[in-house]
């Protein structure tokens, strides 16, 4: 098949889809662009075709595209704005301060929040290597996590994810239960790094 995925995402982003914020559409177009250096053009084309004011909430806090950047796609966050992705960055900073060297500099991580109902989930699952499931620490967290895992499995989402959560959350209880359910019921490997 000679289908140009980046062109399809550009067309979708430029169509004025109401269910996806502009910065998320731009990020999807950029992620779908080939690594050969044409990644900036689709993003600029998406902005030109659909002008939107970029507020401080959606402006990247660090430069993207460096050799050290790692894109982490996160499912289950309450929204796609930077204030939501900052929760994941906070956890990465916590892990780095605990001496987990694999994290490196938390600012080198490019956190992309994706709604679990996104029609692009199966395509991105095949393209992106690093996925995470946000697990909150409220009373409904297990029920919400179970529903998210079920949707991920039904929609052809990633089969391997890391559990990201508020810093200081322990492994016992919620996280270990979700890890078991993910594997036993949905065939998803959920990596839990909490102690």
GINOR-V521910 format. One record per run of one state. SS is the DSSP state (@ for helix, = for strand, . for the rest). FROM is the first residue (numbers start at 1). TO is the last residue. If there is no record, write none. Layout:
SS&FROM&TO ; SS&FROM&TO
This chain:
.&1&4 ; @&5&14 ; .&15&21 ; @&22&32 ; .&33&38 ; @&39&49 ; .&50&69 ; =&70&75 ; .&76&81 ; @&82&97 ; .&98&100 ; @&101&103 ; .&104&105 ; @&106&108 ; =&109&114 ; .&115&120 ; @&121&127 ; .&128&130 ; =&131&135 ; .&136&140 ; @&141&154 ; .&155&159 ; =&160&165 ; .&166&173 ; @&174&186 ; .&187&188 ; =&189&191 ; .&192&195
